[in-house]
Amino acid sequence: TQPVQEFLLSGHVRVRPYQPKAVHNSAERVNVNYEVSFVSETGDLDFTPSLRDRYHLTTLAVGDSLSSQELAAIAQFILSKEHPDYIITKRDSSIVTHDNDIFRTILPMDQEFTYHVKNREQAYGINKKSGQKEKINNTDLISEKYYVLKKGEEPYDPFDRSHL
């Protein structure tokens, strides 16, 4: 699913579809790192979210995938360790940063999705001992934000007039 893109352009503009660069030396494995943050849906002052920790999830081959359900289950597991009396109510955002690049993939927040490990050039690093260039795993970072609610509580409704 392609995200909807809107632009405000002025002057002479030529628009054409993006043509990705050809991959000459394809990456074999990609480390998938994960960071998640939580926000209380009720503005609960007792809920203090932990700092955004980064976890190494797995190493996948190009073409492998993770579903939004799998990512939500991982987020719930992380939340349950620190705040066992809270549950996730909805996803606010999911963004994938590829190889620490400025280009990111924004995944849909209002529907289920599947994150696919994209084909890309093999990453290389310099071996500190030998000084030689060697293959290293490429890295994708999945950053997510979720709304949470204490078990048994109702979400805050700014239009609720039942207390009046």
Secondary structure, 3 states (H helix, E strand, C coil): CCCCCCCCCCCCCCCCCCCCCCCCCECCEEEEEEEEEEEECCCCCCCCCCCCCEEEEEEEECCCEEEHHHHHHHHHHHHHHHCCCEEEEEEEEEEEEECCCCCEEEECCCCCCEEECCCCECEEEECCCCCCEEEECEEEEEEEEEEEEECCCCCCCCCCCCCC
